[in-house]
Amino acid sequence: MELREKILGGDRKVGVIGQGFIGFSTAAYFAHAGCKVVGYDINEEIVKHIKYHAIPVTGLEKWLPFHIAWDNIKSTTNFEDLKDCNPIFIAVPTEKGAEPWFEPLQDVIERLEQFKEKKLIIIESTLAPGTIEKIVLPKTKHDIVCASRRDWFFEDNSKNLKNLPRIVGGTTMESTEQAIDVLSIICDHLLPCHFKEAELIKATENTLRAVDICVANQLMLAYPHIDIRKVLKLAGTKWNVEVYIPSWGVGGYCIPVAPKYLVMGSENPDMLSILKTALEDSIEYHTVWILMNILEKFKPTSIAILGATYAGNLKVSVLSPTFKIVNYLDEVGIRYAVHDPLYTCEEMTDFNFPVVDYPDGLNDFDMVLIVADHDLYKHTRPDFKGIVVDQTGVWQKWKKQFSHYHLLGESL
C-alpha cells in the first residue's frame, strides 16, 4: 500500500515538528482531510493550547478556511510520540535576530536519527541554498525533501495552502514523487524540481520582493515632492510591471532575511551586489530616513503609533518598523506611545513601549503614525483631529476630519 493510502486510511500518522504559523496550519490541513496528526513542539504552552482545542497562534483562525478537526490532532512535547509517524514535516525557525539560524533544524535532524525506520522528512522552513547538502544530509539516513511554504495568511482565504502552487524538491526522484503524493492530500498544485533548486526558489522569491520594495521606498525618498504612490501605480499599468507601494519598511520572518540566505549560500556572493544595497538600505536606514522627512515637514511634539506588528492582523513583531521609529524618537526626544490590539499591556511593557489607549488616548498627541492596518483601526473611527501619517490608507475615508492627512508615498 502506498504511503498516501496508509495516511488516508488511518494506518499512518502525519508528524509535524513545530506548531507555529506554518506547523500548526499544516497539521490543521491534514486533520481537516481526515488524517491523524501528531503535532510536536518544545513550548508547553503551545501544546496545552492545542490540547484544549485552542489555536496556538493569535489571529491564525482567520486564515484557516475550515473548522479545525481537533479530534484528529494529538499535541505533544514528547519527541518519542513521532516514532510511528511517516511522513514528518519540519517547521522550525531558521532565522533569529534577522540572521539565518539553523541550530533548531540541526537539532531536529539529529534527534530524528533515533528512529530506526527510514522516514520521509519534508522541510517546510525557509532554507539557505546548500543547507540540505551541508547540514542535513551528513546527519541523516532519512529521505529528505525541501517543500518550503510559500503561502502566507490572506484575510479572504483566496490564496491558501490548498490552491497555491507549491515547489517540491527531494534528494532523489523517488522521494520527490512520494512527497508529491503525500502533499496532494492538502495541495492541488505541486511542482517538482531538484532539492538544490527548491532551496533557492523560496529565498529568490522573497528577495525579488525585497529589492522591489527597496526601490519603491528609495523613489519616495529621492523624490519627496512627487506623488510616488501614483507614479508606481501608473507604472504598474504596463503589462509586465508589478506595483509596489512605499511603506515604513520591510518586516517579518521572510523578506528582510531572504537576501541573506542567498548571499550565505552563494559560491560567488560578490556577484550579488544589488542585494547588499537592498539589505543595508531597506533594513537599516529606510524607516529612519522616512521618519526624518515626516518630522521635518510637520514638526510634531508628540506621536501616537498604531501597530507594534509589521503587518495588520498578524501577531508578528519581528523587524517591525515600529522598533526603529521609537528608537529614533528616543534619540530626538519626542514623546510617543504605542497601541496594538494584539498585545497585552504586559507584552508591550516587555517591548519597552509606553502604551496609549485606542481611540480615546489619541487626543493626548498631535500626530498619529499608522504602521499596521489592524481591523480595529479600520472599523473604529477615532475622535482625533490632528496630523495623521498613514501607511496603507486605512484612515483615508476619514481624512477630512484631520488637520492634515498624509499617505506615505504621496508628495510632502
N, C-alpha and C positions, 0 to 999 in steps of 0.2 A: 504494500500500500504506500502511495506517495505521501510525503510529509504534509502536504496541503490537506489531503483527505483525513489524515490522522488528527490534524488540528481541528478541522471542522466536525469530525466525528467524536471529539472529546477524548481521544486516546493520547493526545499530546497537548501539553500546556505551552503557552507563549510566555516567555520570561522577558521582563523589561527592567533594566537596571537604570535607576534614576527616575524620580516621579515628579519632575518639574513640569514646565510648559510642554516640552517635547515628549518626555517619557510618559506622563500621565495621559496625554491625549492619544498616544499610540496605544496604550493599554485600553483606553475607553473605546477606541475604534474597533479593536479586536473583540472586546467584550460585547459591543453592540452587534457584531457579526455572529455572535453565538459561541465564540471561542472562550476557553478557560485561560485566565491570565494570572501570572504571579508578578506583582509589582514590587521591586526591591528598592529600598532607599536607606541611607545611613541615618537620616533625620527621623527621630522617633515621633516628632510632632506631625510630620507629613504622613507617616504611616498611620498614626492614630486618626487623623482626619479621614483618611480613606476607609479605615475600618468602620468608622461611624457614618459612612456614606456622605462625606462632605468633600467637595472638590478642593484639593490642597493648595491651589494657586488662585489668588484673588482675581476675579474677573474672567477666569477661563471658561466659566459656564456659558458666557455669551458667544463663544466661538466653537462650541461643540453642538452641531445641529441635530441633536437627538437626546433622549433621556438616557442617563448612564445605566447600564446593566450591572448594577453593583454586585449582584449575586455571582457574577462571572469573574470578579476581581478579588484576588487574595493579596493583601498588602502585608509586607514583612520587612523586618530588619535582619532576618537570619539568611545569610547568603546560601546556606545549605538547602533552603527551600527551592532554589533554582535548579537543583540537581536533575530533576526529571523533566525540565523544560527544554524544548527544542522547536523553534529557534530561540535565541536570546538576543534581544535588542539592547544596545548600549546608548544611553542618552545622558551622558555626564558632561559637566562643564569642560571646555577646552580653552578657556580664556580666564584670566584673573588680572584685575587692575589694568585692563586694556592691553594686555600682552598675551600671546599664545602660551598655553599652560597645559601640559599633557600628563601631569602626575596622576590625576584620577583615572585617566584611561589606562595608563601603565599598571596601576594597582588592580583595576578590574581584570585586565587581560591575564595578569599573573594569578589572580585568585581563581579564574575560570579553569586553570590547569588542574585544579584538584578534582575536577570531574573527569572520570576515565573515558566516558563516551564522547566520541567526536561530535561536535555540535556545529550548527550553522549560526555564526555570530554576525549580526547586522549592526554596523556602527552608524548611528543617526547623527552623532555630533559632527560639527564642522571640523575638518582636518586641514593641516598644512600639507602641501604636496610632499610626499616622501614619508609621511608619518607611519603608514602601514608597513612599508618596506623596512624602515629603520627601527621603529619602536615596537610594532605589533608582531610581525611575522617571526622575528627571532625568539619570541617568548611563548609561542602557542603552537598547538597541534591542530587547532580547530579550523574550520573553513571560514574565511573572513570576507565580508562584503562591505563595501562603502555605499551607503544609501542615505546621505545627509538629507535632512528635512529642508526643503526649500519653500514650503508653505509657511506663512505666519498667520496671524489671527485677525481676520477681516470681520467687521461687525455684521455684515449682511450674509455671511457664510457663502458668498458666491464663489470664493476661491478657497478650497479646503483640501485636506489631505486626500480625499477620495477623488476629486476631479482634476487636480493639477498634475501636470507631467512630473514624473519622478525619475531621477537618474539612479541606476543600479550598476555597480561595478564590483565584481568578485575577483579573487585572486586566481580562480580557474573558471573555465567556461561552465563547468558543472555547477559550481557554487553560485554563479550569476543566474543560471537558469532556475536553480532551486529557490533562490531568493525572490526572483520574479514570480514564481509560482505561489510562494507564501504571501508576498506582498499584494498579489492580485485579489486577496480576500478583502483588502481595505482600500486598494488603489486601482483606479481604472486605466491609468495611462503610464506605463512603465517603459523606460528607455535603457537598453543595455549598453555597457561600454566596458573598457578595461579599468581596473581599480585605480590606476595612476591618473587616468582621465577623470574619473569620478571625484577623486580628491581635489583636483584642480578646478573643477567646474563650479562648486559652491563658492569658493573663495573668489573666483573670477567674476561670477555674477554680482556679488556684493561689492567687489572692488570697482566694477564699472559704474555701479550706482554711487559709490563714494566719490569717484572722480567727477561725475556729472553734478552731484550736489555741491562739490567744491567749486566747480566752475560757476554755478548759479550764485553762490554766495560771494565769490570773487567779483562777479559782474556787479552785484549790488554795492559792494564796497568801492569798486573802481568808478562807478557812475551813480553816486548817491543822489544826484538831482534829476535822474531819469527814472521813469517807471519801469524798472527791470522786470517786475512781475508781468506786466503787459507785454514787454519785449519777448520774454520767454514763451508766453502763451501764444503769441503770434508766430514766433519761430517754430513752435510745435505744430503749426498748421501744415508745415512741409511734411510730406508723407513718411519720411524716414527719420524724423527728429522727435524724440520723446520730450515731454515737458517736465522740467524740474523747477520747483518754486523755491525762492530764497527762504531761509529759516534761521533759527538761532544756532544751528549746528547739528551735527550727527550725534546719535547716542545709541545705547542698547548694546547687545552682545555681539552683533554680527558686522554691520557696516564699518564701524570705526576700526575693527581689528582685522578685517579681511585683507587689506593691503599688506599687513604684517605677515599674515600666513603666506602670501605669495612671495614676499621677499625672503622669508625664512626658508622656504622650500626650493628656491631657485638656484640653479647652477651658476647663473650669471646675474646676481642681484643688481649690479651696476647698470644693467640694461633696463631696469625698471625705474628710471629716474623720475618719471611723472608721478609715481606712487609716493616718492619721498616728499614731493611738494604737497600732494593731497593730504598726506599724513600730518605733516608739520603745520600746514595752514589750517585745515579744517578741524583738526582735533585740538590743537594748541591755541590758535590765535583768533579764528573767525568770530567766536562768540564775543570775546572781549572787544574786538575792533567794531563789531556791530553796535555793542552797548555804548562804546565811547561816542560814536556818531549820534546815537539817540540822546545821551546825556548832554552833549554839546548843543543839540538842537532845542531841547525842551527844558533843560536845566531844572530837573525835579529835585526836591529836598527830601522826599520820602517815597518809597516804592513798595507796592504790594505785588508779589509774584504769584501767579496762579499756575501750579503744577510743579511737583518735585520729580515726576517721572519724565522720561524722554519723549513719550507719546501718550495720546489720550486713551483712557480706559484700560491701561496696561500697567500693572504694578511692577515696573522695572525702572530703577533709578540709575542703573549702570551708565556712566558717562553722560548723564542728563546735563544739558546746558545750564540748568539752574545752579549747579555747583560752581561753575565758572562765573556766572553772574553774581552770586553772593560773595564770592571771593574778591571780585573786583570792587563791589560796593563796600566791602570792609576796608579795602585799601584806600578808597577815596572818601570814606567817612559818611556815606549816605545811609540814612536809616531805612531798614527794609524788614519785611516779614513775608512768610511763605504760607500758602494754603494748598493742600492736596487732599481730596476726599478719600483717597485710597489708603492713606496712612493715619495711624493713631497719633495723638499728641506725643506719646512716648517715643514712637518711631521718628517723629520729626525732631524731637529733642536729641535723639541719637545722631541725627544729621547735623546737629548744632544750628538748626533753623529756628529763629523766632517765628511764632505762629500767629496768623491773622484769621479771624472768623470770616466765613463767607455766607452771605454777601455783606452783612451789616458792618463788619470791621473795615471794609474798603474805604469808607469815608474818612478814616484817620490818615489817609495817604493822598498825595496829589498825583500819583501816576500808578497805573496798573500795567504790568507786563504779563501777557498770556503766553505761557510756554507749552502747556499741554491742553488739548481741547477735550477735556473730560465732559461727559454728558451733563453733569451738574451745571457746568458753565454755559452749556448750550441752552438749557431749559429753565434756568433760574435767573431771571433778569435782575441785575443789581441796581440799587438806587445810587449810582455813582455818577458824578458829573465832571470828573477831572480828565486827565490825559490817559489815553489807552494806546498801548502798542501791542498789536495782535499778530500772532504768527500765522494762523490758519484762516482767519476771518470769522471766528466763532461769534464775535460780537458785532459784526458788520451790520446786521439787521437793526441794531440799536444805536448806531453811530451818531445819530442826530442829538442824542442826549448828552454826549460828552463834549467837553471844551475843545478837545482835539482827538481825532481817531486816526491812527497811523497803522496801515497794514504793511508788514515787513516786505520790502522789495519795491514798494511804491516810492516815488520821489520824496525826498525830505524837504 
